[in-house]
Amino acid sequence: TQLLEQSPQFLSIQEGENLTVYCNSSSVFSSLQWYRQEPGEGPVLLVTVVTGGEVKKLKRLTFQFGDARKDSSLHITAAQTGDTGLYLCAGGGGADGLTFGKGTHLIIQP
Amino acid sequence: DTGVSQDPRHKITKRGQNVTFRCDPISEHNRLYWYRQTLGQGPEFLTYFQNEAQLEKSRLLSDRFSAERPKGSFSTLEIQRTEQGDSAMYLCASSLSGGEGAIYGYTFGSGTRLTVV
């Protein structure tokens, strides 16, 4: 079983600050995905990273896939209250479906 | 296409009762997944279908759980003799198959929140 560990588990910062959350595994993944989930809703896909070392930007969000394809990070610049949510990384997607980490609960204080 | 739909959104049931949830996936997607999510945790894989065939089941899926996708379109998840430990959000997702699903990701429904009292 491929496990994904996310850190930190909880993060509360002030609006305007920058932050980075991490997703790590001892296994190699062919791709990793990041999802954002709001309370009472299903996860929504933010990005998929495929190539080792790849960097993708989505407005103020920057996603990086590690060179060895075992880890990924999400960096948010100038956080806004609308960024509040549960950020999940997921990998796999083959015969056993996607494996999710436990997520980082992010709270942006006004 | 309006995305993945799940019904009901909320279900409260007494311990020992049977419950059934429905999921309508995106019509172009041939894979359909069921996940369970408890408070503060990430989604845990339960089972998935490729068209009407159930291809994989997690060991989390006890014999009280059964899922069907009779015509390769909508799916149902039934829990018999519910227990308090079954209380969770049950999420359905759909995707294109295989490598394309891994690239383009899963589209999740809003889930069914089950509370067993």
Interface residues (C-beta under 8 A of the other chain):
Chain A: Q6 S30 S31 Q33 Y35 G40 E41 G42 P43 V44 L45 T48 V50 L88 A90 G92 G93 G94 A95 D96 G97 L98 T99 F100 G101 K102 G103 H105
Chain B: V4 Y33 Y35 G40 Q41 G42 P43 E44 F45 Y48 L55 E56 L91 A93 S95 G98 G101 A102 I103 Y104 G105 Y106 T107 F108 G109 S110 G111 R113
